[in-house]
Amino acid sequence: MPEQAEIWSAVRLTLSLASITTLLLLVIGTPIAWWLARTRSAWKEVVAAVVALPLVLPPTVLGFYLLIALGPNGPGGWVAGLFGGRSLAFTFEGLVIGSVLYSLPFVVQPIRNAFEALGEWPLEVAGTLRASPWDRFWSIAVPLARPGFLTGAVLGFAHTVGEFGVVLMIGGSIPGETKVLSIAVYDCIPAEIPPDPALVAPLLDQTVATNLFDSTRFLHTEPDTIQVGVAEGTIEARRTAVIRGRVLDTQGNPLPG
């Protein structure tokens, strides 16, 4: 079982990761959401589909691709080499990159919906008052889209705290460096929760019953002479086999008659 200090270290690391990721998501996701909400480009839905890919990709698959990209032979290794490192995999910086990509649709979509809900009228009115596009964005669009920003920030933060597959693939379980709360909880489960016999026994019963059935088929047993029962965690099986013209019981003794 991990020590209490190790658990608190995982909590602090998780909160730091979620906070940094959320800030970066708001900075990166806002212009993407604004472009998706305002553009009429034919590539609009293509970009939206790429942004939404983490919603449909399994976390371990996404984590595997990120592990290759952040490894020594990928772009992440080249970037790490500029700062004297060898790889961004299994580092806190790598976790931040993976978390930003994995949680991006949870921030972009609410902000995009908020921008689309504004309509054209408020921005056109501001334009008639000689407001520049920059002023219209910060003075009109952003204040009116605050519910979308709040929703995106909450979703991005919560999703980063709860992510498991991606951080496990690209970060591993290095205490104080990449071991976040979800990994710490996972490490506690095998040591603290033994297998439940009430759940394991029926599976074993079915396995034994299947093996008995296959064995009787191997011995050329007639199918209608097999009776297998599972009751109260035990296996009861009765069979008769015909070998060389003699009828035998389960012990191999000849039956009378």
N, C-alpha and C positions, 0 to 999 in steps of 0.2 A: 504493500500500500504506500503511495507517495506520502512524503512528509507534509506537514501543514505549511511549512515555508515554501515547499515546491508548488502546492496548490495556490497559495497567494501569489506566487511568481507567475503562474499561468493566468490567473485572473488579471493581474496588472498588464501582462503582455497582450491578453485578449482585448482589454479596454483600449490600450494604446493602438493596437492594430485596427480596431473598429473605428476609433476616432480619426486616425490619419486617413484611413480608406474612405470614410464618409466625406471628409473635407476634399479629398482629391476627386471623388465622384461628383460632388457638386460643381467643382471647377471644370472638370472634363465633360460632365453630362449636360450642363446648362447650354453651352453652344450647340451641342449635338441635338438636344431637344428643340432648341429654337429653330435650327435649320430644318429639322424634320417637320415642325409645325408650320413653317412659313414658305418653304420652297415648293416649286412646281416642277422640279426636275424629274426626269424619268427614272433616275436612280434612287429616288426617295424610298421606295418600298424595299429595294435591294439593301440599302444601308440599314433600314429598320430591321430587316430580317437578320442581318449580320450582328447587329446589336443584341437581338433577342436570342442568339444561338445558345448562350449559357442556360437558357430556360429549358432547352430540350436535350442538350448534351449531358450524358452522365458525368457527375463530378470527377470520377476517377479517370475517365477518358480525357476530359479537359485538363485535369492535373497532369496526366501523362504527356500530353502535347506541350504544356507549359514547362514540364521538367526537361524535355528535349530542348526547347527554345532557350531556357535559362541556364542550361548546362554549359560545360566548357567548350563544346563544339557549336553552340548556337549563338544567336545575337547577344544573349545575356552574358555569355563568356567573354565576348568581345568588349562589351561595356564594362564588365568587371575588370578586364585587363587594363583599361584606361586608368583605373584607380588602384592598381597593384593587386587586384584580386584574381581569382581563377574562374569563379562561377558565381551566379546569383542564386543558384539552387541551394536549398538548405540554409538560407539566410533570412533575416527579418525583412530585408528589402525585397527579396523574392516573394515572400508572403504578401507584402503590400501590392506588388504587381499582380499576383494571382487573384487577390481579393478584389482589386479594382475591376479586373476583367470579368470575374465571376458575378459580381453584384451590379455591374453596369446597367442591365435592363431594369432592375428594380428601382433605379433612380431616374433613368432617362424617361421611362414611360409615364410616370405621374407628372413630371414637369412638362413633358410634351402635351399631355392632355390638358394641363392648366393653360398652356400657351394657346392651344387650339380653341379653348373655351372663351378666350378673350374676344375673338372676332376681329373684324377690321375697323369697326367704328371708333373705338377709343384712340387707336393709333392714327387714324385719319384726322380726327379732331385735333390731336396734338400736332400733327403736321401742318394744319392750317394756321396754327399759332407759331409757326416757324421753329418748331422743335426739331432738332437734328435726330437722325436715327439712333444715335447713341443716347441722347436725352430721352427719346421715346422708350427705349428699352429699359433704362434704369428708373425712369420716373413713372412710367405707366405699366409696362409689361411685368416687371419684377414685383412691384407691390401687389398687383392684382393676382399674380400667380403664387402668392405666398403659401396657400394651402397645398399646392403641388410640391413646392420645395420642402415643406414640412413632412409631407407624406413620403417623399423620396428619401429624405434624410433618415427618417425612422426606419423605413424598410431597408435601406442600405446598411445602417448600423446593426439592426437585428439580424440581417442575413449574414453579415460578416461575423458576428458573434457565434452564430450557430453553424457555420460551414465546417465541414469535416473532411470530405473526400479530397478536395483540392489542396487544403493545407497539409493533409497527410502525405500526399504524393510529392509536393514540391518543398515541404518543410521538414517532414519527418517528426521526430520527437526529441529535440535537443533542449534540455531544460534551460530556461532563461534566454533562449534564442528563438526557437520555433515551436516550443511546446505550449500551445494555446489551451484554453479551457476544455474544448471538445476533445482534444487528444488526451488530456489529463483524465477526463471522465472515462474515456475508452480504456485507458491503462488500469483504472480502478476496477472495472467490471470483472475481468477474469479472476482476480484475486479475492474478490469479496462475494461473488454470487456463484456458488457451486451449481452444477446441473441439478435440476429438480427431478428426483426419481419418478414422480408421478407423471412427468412429461416424457421421460426417457423410456419407461417401461413399455408403453404401448408401441413405440417405434421398434423396440427390440422384439416384442411379441410378433409384430407383423413380419419382421425380418426372418425370425426363426420359422414362422409358419410358411413363408415363401420358400425357404431353404428345404423344409420338409417336403413340400409339394414337388419341388424340382428333383429331390432325391428319389422320391417314389416314381417319378417319370423315368429317371435314369435306370431304375431297377425293373423297368417294364411293368409297372404296376397298373392294373386296370383303373381307369379314372373313377369309375363308380364305386370303388372299394375304399376310397380315401375319405377320411373325415378328420378335419382339423378344426379345433375350437380354441378360442382365446377368451379366457375368463379370469378376472381378478389377478391379472399380471402373470398368469401361468399359461403354458401351452399344453393342450391335450390333443394327442394325435393317435389315431388308430388306423392301421392299414393292413392289408393282406397282399402278398406277392406270390406270383406263380413263377417258380424257378424249376426248370427241368420237370415240369409236370406235377410238382408237389406244392400244396398250399401251406404257406408258413405264416406265423404271426409276427408281431413286431420284434420278438426276441429271437426269431430264427428257428423256433420249434415247429414241427409239423402239427397241423390242426387235425383233430379227430374227424374221421369220415372223409 
